[in-house]
Amino acid sequence: MFYRSKDSVAAFFVCLLSALTSVAQPKPPAPDEVIMEKVREMDIKYTVSESGLIRFTFGVEQNRTQLVIVTGKVNNYLSSDYMTVLTRVARIDKGQFENKVAFDLLKKNWNYTAWFWQIREDETDGKVNVYLGSSVPVNTPAVKFYLILSTMAKEADTIEKLLTSTDEF
């Protein structure tokens, strides 16, 4: 004879509800495996965010560090696969982001052959985020990929010091 108590029925429904909500929750996007293979080949410390971003922290000088992000998603352009790499160089109040700042960044861009600027406004707090970015072929050897990331970190830190004089990113 099977005996059901109110507690066991309630426990059953709690378990069922828990199972249904865990199935209904969309999984955060995981980084593409080809990118993760490249990251593991570099054999350096990294973290993966809930949104699938791969984050590296580079020591650039003395007590300063620079965060470099690989988006984790392979982009395809003209039959070639690329990874997008970004590092934030500044977070500036929109009211203080003058034309001169943008002009100086664009002048500096003239010397770059493989990097680009991205500027994104954060609607919630009125800040402008300035990023230095690059598209790196997925088939780049791990040693060269590491050099690209560390060089971007150093350049971003140099620009960050010129624009903000802090190390908060």
N, C-alpha and C positions, 0 to 999 in steps of 0.2 A: 504494500500500500504506500502510495506517495503522499507525503504531507506537505502542504504549502502554507507557509505563514505569510503574514502581510509583509514582514521584513524581507523574506526571500523573493517575493514578487517585486517589491520595490527595488531590491538589489539587481534583479534581472533587468528591469527597465532602465536603471542607471547604467548598467553595463551596455545594454543595447543602444541607449542614447549616446554614450561615450564612443562606441564603435561607429555609429552613423556619423557623428560630428567629425571624427578623425578621418573618415573616408571622404566627407564632403569638403574638408579643408584642402584647398589647392596647395600642392607642394611648391616651395619656392624653386625658381629655376636653378638648376645645378650648372656649373661651368661645363662647357663642352669637353669631352674626354681628351681630345687632341691637344687642347690648351693645358689641361691638367698634367698630361704626360710631359709637356715642355717645362712646366713649373717644377715637377718632381725631378726632372733631369738637372735643373739648376742647383738643387740641394741647398736651398736657403729657406729661412723661416718665412712663413706666409700664413694668412688666415683667409677664410672664405666667408663673406657676409651672407646674411639671410637672402639677399637679393641676387646672389651668385657672383658678386664681385670678388676678385682675388686681390688681396692687399699685401703689399710689402712695405716695410719701414726701413729706410736706408739712413745710416749715420753719415752726415755730409761734412760736418766739421765740429770740433769740440763737443758741445752738448746739443747740437742742432740735429734734428732728424727731418726726413721728408717722406711722406706717404706717396707711394706709387700704386696705381690701380690698373689691373688688367680686367677688362669687362667680362671675360669668361665666355663670350659668344663669338663664334667664328663669323666673320663677314666675308662675303664673296663679291669680288669685283673683277670683271674681265677674266673669268675662269681661274682666278687666283684667290686663295684663302688668306685672310688677314686677321690679326688680333688688334684690338684697340687698347692703347695704353694712355692713361691720363694721370696727371699729377696737378693738384690744385696749388696755384702760386699765390693767390690772394683771395680774400673775402672782404670786400669793401662796401661800405654803405652806398646805396645807389646815388644818394645826393652828393657824395664825395667822388664818385666815379666820373671824372671829368673827361672831356674830349682829349686833353693832353695825355692822360693815362693810356687811352686807347691808341692815340697817335704814337706814343713812345713804344707801345707793344708792337704795333704794326711795323715801325721802323726796325725794331730788333728782329722781327720776323724775316726781314730781307736776308739775314745771314743764315737762316735755317734752310736746310734742304729736305729734311725728313720729318720735321715737327710742324705743328700748327697750333693756333690759339682757339680756344672755345670759351665763350662767355655765357654764363647762365644766371638769370635772375631768379632769386628765391622769393617767391610771391609772399611767403608767410612773414618774413622779417625785413624785407626791403634791402637785402644785401645782394651784391653781384659777386658771383664766384668766377674767377679767372683760372682756366686750366691750360696747361701745356700738354699737348697730345701728340700721338704718333700712331700710324698704322704699320704694324710689323708683320711680315709674312709668317705664316704658321710654320713653314719649313726652316726658319732661321735656327742655326745651331744654338744650343743652350748657352754656350759660353758667350756668343755674340748677343744673345737676348739679354743676358745678365748685364753686359756692358751697356746696352741701350738703356735698360732700366736705371742703372746707377748713374749714367751720364745725364739722363733726364732729371733725376733727383737732384744732382748737383746744380744743373742749370736752373731748375725751378726754385731751389733755395736761394741762388744768387738773385733772381728776379724778385722773390718774396722779400728779401732784405731791402732791395731798392724801393719796393712799393709800400712795405708795412713796418719794417724793422722789428718784427716779432717772429716767433717760431711756434705758432699755434696750430699749424696744419699738419 
